[in-house]
Structure formats: C-alpha cells, structure tokens
C-alpha cells in the first residue's frame, strides 16, 4: 500500500490541447479517491499518467516514496481496471487472472493459490476455464476486478469500471467495490463522470474541469460547501438552483455586491401563497415516488427565473397555481458573478 | 417473379461463367490426350487420361520448380510476416515523427512497376553473386511483398483495442512482451491472412523469377511453365496440367480463408 502524490502535473498534447494543468493532489495511503468531472475534463488523462500510460509534460508523480514520473507502467506496481475491461480474449479466465503474476515471475504454486482465492472472493470459480467471450457482462467486470486484486498492488486505478453495466448491476457492483476496498485497505484512484458514483464511493472527491482541479473534499463537504459555482452545479441531484443575487427580497449576501444565490432543491419548502420569502407559479410537478420534484417560476405572474423544489409526496401539489417558497437560511450559497467563487 | 431481382443475378452468373470457364477449359484440356486437343474440342469431359500429368513428373521433372517455388514463396512470406509484424505494430501504435510520410512511401514502393527495377536489380544481384540463387529471388520479392504485408498488418493491428496492450503493460509486461503474449495471439487470424496473400503473390510472380534465374535448378513454377514451349511445338496439354497444379493449392487456400481475406483487404484499404 502507498500514497500517491501529484505535484504540478501538466499534460499538453502535441496538438496544443491541454488535458491537465498544474494538478496538485495528495492521495493518502489506503484512501478511496474519486476523480470526477464532465467528459474531456482531464480526469482520465490524470489517471493514465498515474498508471504510466501517458507521460506528463510537467510536474512530478510519486507513488509511496518513489518518484515514478517517467517510469513505464510495468515498473510502478499498480493495477488498473479499464472501462472496456480489456480482458485477454485468447486466454481463459484462469489465465487472465494469472497473467500479471506470471509477468512478475511469481512461482507457479503461488499463482494457483492466489488465482483460486481471488476467484472465490469474486464468485468466478465455476467459470475459470471459460474464455471472456463466453461470460456475461457482470462476470467480465468481475474478471477485470480479479485481475487487479490477485496482484496485490500498491495502488488500484479504476477507469469508469461500472459504465458498461446496466443500472441495477451498477448499483450492486458499487456496493461490492466499497466492501472490497474496506477488506483490502488499498489505495484506490477511481475515475467517473457520474457524481452519484463519486459521492457514494469516495472518501474524498476531486472535481475537475477543463484540466484544472476545482475542489478536493469529502463528499458531504462538496455538497455543503462547494468551492465554486461549477462544483455546486455538478454535485447533487437534482441540481442546485441559481438566482440573481437580488431575486428574493430579504436575502442579501454577507459580502460582495455582484453575486449569485445558490440553493438546493432540498433546502426549499413550499408554503401557502404569501407566507414564504417569495411567491412562485407552479409549472410542472414530477412525482418521484418518495418525493415530488416541483418546477416553479418566480413571481406571482410566473415570469421570473426557474426554481426546482423537492417536496414531500404529501400534500398533493397542483400545477398552474401560485405558492409561497421558503428558503432555508442556513443552507444558502453565494457565488461571485464574475469568477464563480464561493463567497463566505 | 419480380423482374428487378433477376437482373443482378444474371449479371452475376455471367461474371462467374466468364471467370470460371477458362479454368474449367484448362482442367478439361489437361486431361484430354494431346491428339484430340485440336480435333474435336468438347465442353463435356470424355475419354480423359492422366498422360500430361505423368509426363510432367517423368519427362519434365516438374517437382523441381514446385520445390523452388515453395522455398522462395515460403521464405519470402516468413521474412515478410516476421519482420513486417514489428514494423506494422510500430506504425499502428507508436507515435513518432514522419509516420504518415513513412506509411505513404511504403505504399508507394509497393506500387512501383516491377519492370522499371529489373535491370538495376539485376546489376546489384550480379555484383552480390546472387543471380540464380534462392536469396537472389527472395530479396527482390521483398520489394513488393513487404509493403503489402506491412500495409495489411497495420490495418489489422489498428482494429485491436489499444486497452489490450495497456492492460498487459500495467500487468507487468514490457512493450515487447505485451506484443508477443497479447497482440500476436489476438491478431493471429489477420496475420495468417496476410501470410496467405503474401504467399500467393510470391507464388505467382513471374518477371523477377524469369530475369534472375538461369537454369531449371532455380526456376519457379510460372517460369518453368513459360519455358515448356519448345522451338517447334507447344505442349499445350502439359502446360495446362502444370497450370492446374500451380493454381490448385492457391485456390484452396484462398477459398478456405476467403472471408478473412476480404476483411483484411478492406481493412488495409479503408483504414490506411
């Protein structure tokens, strides 16, 4: 097990595209770190640089106490699970699992023991002699996991490992991954574009955008204290509402002048007309089983900015009516209009 | 009956007939006694004999050119595929300066008209004392076979997902080992197809084989057949029998692998 440190890591491609810029990130020994962001934000490039599949054009990468910036992948003692799984199609499951150990010259009987152990842990014993083409999607995914864990590497790297699974299997595997991490206690760097996956799995989550780190924090802190408007927008579902700073009378920022007010749909309450902070016109009501998602427009005429509110399933809310909205004053977020930075 | 649908079928039938008939005619003639060849040509086989085939191996020592062709085409294929695989892998996977130009010039070399290089090559081979030797044929064959091999293999390697060898490298294999243990086995169907095509081209080659050999001890099948023609007579029956023998293995190979070969040709053409 080991920590992973990125210091000022930059990747500029020959065509001038900057995939990562000045990344500073310290992943602690045994930590589950998630890199998250929209596609093209540089999270996969960052992971591939830790793996050694791409060489940074600037900065340093350290694994444990060893600098690995320009070492090839095979000398880094890491394991990686790819989005497409990248199983070796011409080998059986057993040979797939054994490949990494064989490459590192592990003794034959040790290989057999460890392959058996991993196969038992992942429920792959009955398919050891099959080839990847004969496996289901979930089984392939577990072989890819198994290939990583038999090696007992210093660091596990995951590149969107769940994105090829259907929704139900994805949620199951997510829990399995969390259990696996707890059992192995290994350092994990996990890339995903799915904020929910990031929040549920990560001890800390690093949000990236356009090659820059936006914020690195535990999931709840990302949710409660987003460092800027981008993080506020990206984290949490349904997404945060943003209103002009002066949209609601009586709510004023603590500092600064030109500001944007952010408030989560869960931190708003619907009350009878005239009794809240502001009146709004109910546009659409979406029942979601455990709750209602209500789309409103500010102002009694329904011509103001849009607002989403999560309301309890009872009482029933009728569309095309005017209701009051009450803001939870302890849960307001203020952002600078220009820079998008959080204002305290 | 939908008239629109039998048009293509008719055209197809004519095409098949046009390309298959000469071969059928040759096979038929190769079994017909010499005396009857020009007297009563018939589309239907009758009174067939093995005379021509027997003559090939008793009078003509036809096994000699067959052996030569096998050695030359085999060695060319072996060299091309083993060296070409490395070259093609580098071109398909590694990033380096001038890659596109290199790939283009490989294709261009493959397109050189053979006749234009015969005389200079002859001079070179004579200086190297390689005229009328196996290397004297294999080396010139590389000029057209190697570009073909590399071009086809680049297409095959590009089709493989890059994550395969990345997974192998993360698993602890160096680039060469990943190539050997993962890429080669996965690309094997493509490599086999390339080998067959290279073999066929080398097997059929005529101009270099005619120019760089002196006697029957190094002549290949196409050259030997061309030289059957004597000063006063043309042994048509034997020539056709030899043609059938030369064609058969190649035809069988291509038939057996036709689906993959078509894939290989289009991969090379479209993905280049």
Interface residues (C-beta under 8 A of the other chain):
Chain A: X14 X51 X52 X53 X72 X73 X74 X78 X79 X80 X82 X83 X84 X86 X87 X88 X89 X90 X99 X100 X103 X104 X147 X151 X157
Chain B: X95 X161 X163 X164 X166 X167 X168 X169 X170 X171 X172 X173 X174 X175 X177 X181 X182 X185 X186 X188
